[in-house]
Amino acid sequence: MAESKPRVLLVEDTRSLAVVYEQYLAQDGYEVVLADCGQQALAQLMASPPPVVLLDLELPDMSGMDILQQITEQQLPCSVVVITAHGSVDVAVEAMRHGAFDFLTKPFDGKRLCATARNALTHQQLSSLVAQYRENFERSSFAGFIGASMPMQAVYRIIESAAPSKATVFITGESGTGKEVCAEAIHQCSPRGEQPFIALNCAAIPHDLMESEIFGHVKGSFTGAQGDRKGAASLADGGTLFLDEICEMDLDLQSKLLRFIQTGTLQRVGSGKLETVDVRFVCATNRDPLVEVKAGRFREDLYYRLHVIPLSLPPLRERGEDILLLARDLLLRYAKEENKRFKDFDANVVRVLLDYPWPGNVRELQNVVRNIVVLNDKELVSLDILPPPLNGSRSGAMLALASVVPDAVSAPAPRSAPIRPLWLVEKETIEQAIASCDGNIPKAAALLEISPSTIYRKKQGWEETSLG
C-alpha cells in the first residue's frame, strides 16, 4: 500500500495564486486542499485538521489572524505558515505571537514555498511525537502510583506490558517502596482485574501456619482446626495471588509451592483430595533473591519458576521531584481527612524534603506528613513543625547511629584527650559510620541525618586534599 501524501490546507482567495501554489506543492508530493475564504477554511479545519496550513492574512470575509488565533486556542495539530503581501516586522511578530510557525512575504518562488512547507510538516510531526511521548510515558500517576520520574515511567511500562499475560512477576525493592501497590496495579490492569486479588505476607505468618494459610485445611487436621477452611490459593481462583516477602518462606513449603505452580493443583492440610485452581502469581521481596539462592535459603528451581518478569521498584531517594509530588498529594489528602488547612510546603521545607535520603521510602514519607497534619493546623508547612529527624533534631539519628557506631557517639572522650580539628573529627565519624554500614553511604547518611551528596562531596574534598 502506497504511503499517503501529507495534506496541506491552502487558504488563498486569489484564484491565480492558489493554482500556482497548488502546482508547486503537488509536484513536491503534497495533497492540497483549497479554501478561498475564512469560513471555508474553518470548516476544513474543524472537519479534519491538516498537519500544515498555508494561510493568507487578507481574506474577503475575515482576517487570517482570526483563523490563526482559532487554531492556537483550540490547540489544533497544525503548523501554520502565514502568507501576506504586506510584509512587515509588526505583522510577523503578531503572527508569531499567535502561534504561527513561519512567515512568507509575497512574491516567493516554488522552491521557497516547498522548503517552508517541509519544515512546517517536520515541525508538526515532531510536535505530535512529543505529545504522544508525554501522553504515554510522562505520566505523573498510574494505577495507584504517584510519580513522574524516569525510574517510575519504566515501572509503568513494565506493568502495562506484563499485566495482560499470566506470566509471574517478581517484584524487588526496599521496604516501603510500594511492592503491594505494584502487585495490585498489575492485577487491576490485567484481564483478571474483576476477579479476587489475595495478598499474603509470608513474613507476618508463623511458619507452622503458613501451609494452611496458602492451601487451606480440613476440620481436625491439626489442633484448632475446628472446620474446613479455604486457603489464599483457593480464594484467589480466577484472580491473582500475591506472595509478599516470599524469601521468608520455609524450604519445605517452597517445594510444595513449586509443585502447585507446576501442576495448578493443591491439597488442603489434612486432605488427600486434589483441587485445581487458576491463579496468576505475583511475588515480592526486599532481599536480593539470588543471594538467598546462593545461601541455600531459597530454592533455585522455585526462583526460576517465579522470576519470569523481574520488576525493581526504585527507592524514594532516586526519584527526585517525585518526593514533592507524593508529599503534596499526601498533605492535601490527610488535611482533608483531618479537616485541617494545609495547602503546601514553604520553600525551606521543600529543600529539606529533597535533601533527606528517606531510608524508609514512601512509608516514611507518609508517616512524616501524617504527623505534621495531625499535630498542626496552618496553610503552609514550615520548618518549625517538621518532626524528627527532618527538624534538625539529632536524637533519633544519633541513637540509631549509636547502635552501629558506639564509639563514635556514646563513648565519652577522655578528659585528657587533646583537642583535635573539627574537620578531622567529622571525617573520622563519617568514615566510621560508612564502615559500620558496610560501605552503604545512603544508609550512613540517613543515620547521620545528612544528605548522601554531602558525604560524597566531603570525600572528594578529603581526596583532593591528600593528593595536594
Secondary structure, DSSP 8 states (H G I E B T S, - for coil): ------EEEEE-S-HHHHHHHHHHHHHTT-EEEEESSHHHHHHHHHH---SEEEEESB-SSSBHHHHHHHHHHTT-S-EEEEEESS--HHHHHHHHHTT-SEEEESS--HHHHHHHHHHHHHHHHHHHHHHHHHHHH--SEETTEE--SHHHHHHHHHHHHHTTS---EEEE--TTS-HHHHHHHHHHTSTTTTS-EEEEETTSS-HHHHHHHHHEE-TTSSTT--S-EE-HHHHTTTSEEEEETGGGS-HHHHHHHHHHHHHSEEE-BT---EEE---EEEEEESS-HHHHHHTTSS-HHHHHHHTTEEEE---GGGSTTHHHHHHHHHHHHHHHHHT----EE-HHHHHHHHHS--TTHHHHHHHHHHHHHHH---SEE-GGG--TTTTS--HHHHHHHHHH-HHHHTS---TT-----HHHHHHHHHHHHHHHTTT-HHHHHHHHTS-HHHHHHHHHHHHHHHH-
